[in-house]
């Protein structure tokens, strides 16, 4: 009997060692891919942030800033004035200091949010957390939205950190401050405001109202510091939509972007867009609400983030962080693991970038295959609205059970 146990332990040790060896090889492959890809965008958007904010600090009108761009025509500063205030440290630091500060904050945000999403699932499934974290971070870092977010120097990971801190940390603890961080995120950039709606429809009224008050307070601070910029943004720049870029550009993976590509060179049909937006809002937020009410906060927030991407006029590839929590949910389900693999492969390889950066026009830009390639991430997001499983057992979602497969709500 002792010999059998020793042999079983030895066999188990070899299996564990083999898993770590395979993980090491996979991580090495991902690292090689990052080295090969390089920082092709050289923190382009971080540079725009710095130029626009310094232009503002020099006494110019913030929303008069314009930067010519070979691909997009002209680009400008499109965030609310509070976003400009938050970006002041990056503007006043030397370039190297700004890059270091940005890198530390972004990488830390990615590590923290991945831990928040993965740790409960790892406990519920009996996965070793160090192994699961290393594997998850390797896969996540290779996803085009995450990779491009960093190489462009976008602040999306900061916004994700604020939103997830509210929903996954403060709310479960019953904190009176729940909602404050979502409000701040919405004051920095308007798109996180969809999570205020999510709080309200899922009956977290106090947190929702707190988020509204937080966003209003931050906007008032920005008005006190820069009244002219605030007036310009809320009365003119917000409604003009100038300086954002070309809606028909392939990297715009929203309903409006899809319609702009289909109708180019003419303007998209606004009625069709409105119908698609209302359909995504109605169905998506209905499913997000169901998830929240049974305690599956991760699925609820993921669907909400996807809805926000679909309905926004402009959703660049680096905005679609929500593939990350979707991957973790799908990978934990035997029934849906194939979908996780599909997302990891196609989004990791950057299918949209392949087309935009050199895939032959013929036959890839025409017909069904052309439509699917140009709108692949949008199609994945629409599929996720339907396919993400709502896990009915809140204890499993919270990592309080060791059941092998959480129950799902259809």
N, C-alpha and C positions, 0 to 999 in steps of 0.2 A: 504494500500500500504506500509506504514511504517512497519507494522507487517510482511509483506511478505519479505521486504528487510532484516529486522532483522533476520528472520528465515533463509533466504538464506545465510546471513553472518555467522550465527551460524553453519549451515550445512557445509559451506566452511571451517570454522575454525576447525571443527571436522575432516574433511577430511585431512586438512593440518597436524593436530596433529597426526592423524593416520599414515600418510606417514612418519613423523619423528620418530614415535615409531617403525615402521617397519624397517626404516633405522638403528635405534639404535640397534635393535635386529640382523640385518644382520651384522653390523660392529662388534658387540660382538662375533658373530659366526666366523667371519674372524679372529679376534684377538685370539680367542681360538684356531683356526687352526694353527696360527703362533706359539703360545705357545707350542702346542702339537708337531709341526714339529721341533721346536727348530732350533738352528744354527748347523745343522748336519755336515756341512763341515768346520766349525770353521775358516772361512776366509782362506781356504787352498791356493788359488791362490795368495792372498795378501802375504802370507808367502813365496811363491816361488818368487814373485817380490822382496821382501826384501832380501832373501838369494842371489838371482842372482845379484842384484845391489850391495850389500855389498861385494860379491865375486869380482865384477868388481872394486869397490872402493879400495879393498885391493891389486890391481895390477894384478889380473888374467885376462885372456881373457874372455870377457863377454859370448861369445857363446860356451865356453868350459864348462860352468856350467851344471851339470847334477844332477837331483834328482831322485832317484829310487821311483817307484810307483807300488803298488800291482796290480792296474787295468790296467794302461797304459804302464807299463814297465819302461821307463825312460822319464822324463820331463826336459825341459830346457827353457831358455829365448828365445822367438821367435819373439819379437817385434823389430822394427828398433831401432837403438841407441838413437834416439830422445825420444822414449818411455822410455828408461832407465833413461835419464836425468829428465824427468817429474816425475819419480817414486823415485828419490833420497830422497825427504822429507820423504816419507814413510819408507825408508830404515834406515835413520839416527835417526829417532824418536824411543823411546822405543815402545815395542809392544802395550801397552795400548794407547799410544799417536797416533800411526799409525792407530789403529782401530777406535779411536774417530774421527780423521781427515777424514778417509775414510767414516765413517758412516755419518758425517755431510755433506760432499760433495755429496755423493750418494743420500741421502734422499732429499737434497735441489734440486739436478738435477731432481729427479723424480717429485717433487712438481712443479717446474718451467715449465718443459716440458709438464706436464699434463695440467697445466693452459693454456699454449699457444695453445694446441690442443683443449681443451674443451671450453674455454671461447667464441670463435666465434660461435660455434655450439649452446651453451646455449643461447646466445643472439638471434640468429636466430630463435630458437625454443621456446623462451619464458620460458626456464627453469630457476629456481632459481639457481644462480651460487654456493652458499655455499652447497646446497643440492646435486647438480650435482657433485661438486668436491669431497665431502665426499664419495658419492656412487662410483664414478669412481676410486678414490684412493683405496677404499676397494677391488674392483674387480681387479684392476691392480696389487696391492701388492700381491694378491693371485695367479697370473699367474706364472707358473713355470719358464719361462725365467727371470722374474723380481725377483722372490724369490731366485732362484739359483744364479743370478748375485750377489745379496747381500751376501748370505751365503758363496759363494766361495771367495768373495772379489775381484770381477772383476771390471775393469775400464770402462765397456761399457757405463754406464750412463753418464760419462764425455764426451765420444765421441758423444753420442746422443745429449747431451746439445749443443756441439759445432756445430753439423750439423744443428739442428733445429734453433739455434740462427741465423745462416746464412740465412736459407731458409724462416723462419717465422718472423724474426725481421729485419735483416739488408737489405735483398733484397727488401721487400715491401716498405721500407723507402728510397730506392734508395741510400743507403750508398756506398761510394767509397770503404769501407772496406769489402763489401760483397764478400765472397769467402775465406777470410783469415782464418776463423775458420775451414772451411772444409779442407783447406790445412794443418792446424795444426793437425787436427784429422787424416788425411792420413799419416802424418809424425810420429804420435804416434803409429798407427796400420794401416796396409795397406788396410784393407777392406773398410774403408770410402772413398777410392779413387773412388769407383763407383759413388759417388755423384759429382765428377768433370766431369765425363762423362755425367751425368744427366744435369748439368749446360750447357755444350756445346751443347748437342743435343736439349735442349729446348731454344736455342738461347740467353742464358745469357752469351755471349762470354767474356765480361769484367770480370764478376765474376769467370768464369771458368779459365781464364788465371791468375787471381789474386790467385785463389786456387793453381794452379800449381806453381806459383812463391813463395807462402807462404810455400808449402810443400818442395820446393827446398831450400829455405832459412833456414828452420828449420833443414833440413838434413845437410846443410853446417855448421850450428852451432854445431850440434852433431859431425860432422867430425873434426871441430876445437878442440873440447873438447876431443874426443876419436877417433883419426884417425884409430887406429888399429881395434877397434870394428866396425867402419863404413866399412872399407875395407872387414873385415871378413863377415859382414852381406850381403853386396851388391854383393860380388863375390862368396860367398860360402854358408853361412847358409840359405839364402833365397831360394836357388835352391835345397839344400839337403832336406829340410823339416823335419829335425830330431828334436826330442824333443817335437813335437806337440802332439803326442799320437797316439793310434790305430785308423785308419780311419774306421774300421769295428765296433767300439764301438757304441752301440745303441744311445748314446747321440749325435752322429754326424749326424745331420739331413740335410745333403746336398745330392746332386745327387751322389757325389763320395762315400759318406758314404753308401747310399743305394746299390750302385753297389758293394762296398766292402763286404757288408753283404751277398749279393746274390752269390758272387763268392768265398767267403772264403772257404778254406784257400788260394786260389789263388789270384793273383792281379786282380783288376778290369780291364775290357776292356776299354782302353783309347779312342778308337774310339767311342764307345757308349757314354762315358762320354762327349767327345767333341761335339757330336751331341746334347746331352741334354743341354749342356752349351750354344751352339750357338742358340738353340731354345728359351731358357729362355732369353738370351740377346736380341735376335731379337724381340720377341713378347712382353716381359716385358718392355723393354725400349721404344718400340713403344707406348705402352699404357701410360707409364709414361710421355712421351713427349706430347701426346694428352692432358693428364690431366693438365700439366703445361701450355700449350698454351691457354687453356680456363680458366686458373686462379685457378684450383683446386690443389694448391700446396701440400696439405696434402696427397691426393691420389697419386700424382706424387712421392713424397718422400717415401711414404709407399711402393709402387710397386718397386721403385729403391732399397730400403733396402732389400726387399724380394728377388729380383734378385741377389743381392750381397750374400745373405745367400745360395741361391740355387747353385750358381756356384762356391763358395769357396770350396776347397778340404775338409776343416774342418769347420763345423758350429756346435759348441756345443749348447746345448739347451739354455744356458744363453746368447747366441748371438742374439737370435730371439726376440729382443725388438719390432719388427715391427708389432707384434700382437696388440700392444697397440693402435697406431693410426688407425689400421684397425678396431678394436672394436668400437672406437668412431664414425668412419664413418658409419659402419654398423648399430650401435644402433640408429643413427639419421634417418635412413631410414625405414619406415614401411615395405617396400618390402623385406629388407634384414635383419631385426632384428633377425629372426630365426638363421641366420648364426652367428650373434654376440653371441647369447645364446649358440650355439654349441661350439664356440671357448672358451667362458668364462668357460663353464662346463668342457670340456675335457682338456684344457690347465691348468685351475685352479686346477683340480684334479691331474694333472700330469700323464697323461696316459702313457707316455714313462717311467717315473720313476716307475710306478706300475710294468711294465714288468721287468725292469732292476733290481729292488730291491726286488724281491720275488714273482712275479706272477707265478703260476705253469707253468712249461715248456709245459706240455700236458694239454689241446690242444692248448695253447695260442701262442706257438712259431712256429706253423706249418701252412701251407696252406695260404689261403687268410687272415684269421684273424691274423695270425702271421705277415704277411707282413704289414698289415694295422697298427697294434700296433707298430711295430718296426719303421715304417716310418710315423707315424700319423702327426707329425708337418710338415714334408716335404709335405705330401699330402694336408694339410690345406694351406700351402704357394702356392702350385701350383693352388689350387682352387681359392685363392685370386687374383692371376694374372688375372683370367678371371672374377671373380665375383665382385670385388670392383667397385662400381658405380662411374663413372666420372661425377661430378656435373657441369653441363654446365654454371649455373648462378654464375659467380664469386662473385657477390655481396652477394649472400646467403652464400657462403663459407666463405667470409670475415666477416660475421655477420652484413651486412648492410641492410638486408631485413628480414622481419618477415614472409615470405612465409612458408607455412606448410611443403612443400616438394620440395627440389631443383630439377630442371630439370636435367636429366641425359643424357650423351652422350653414345650411344651404340657402 
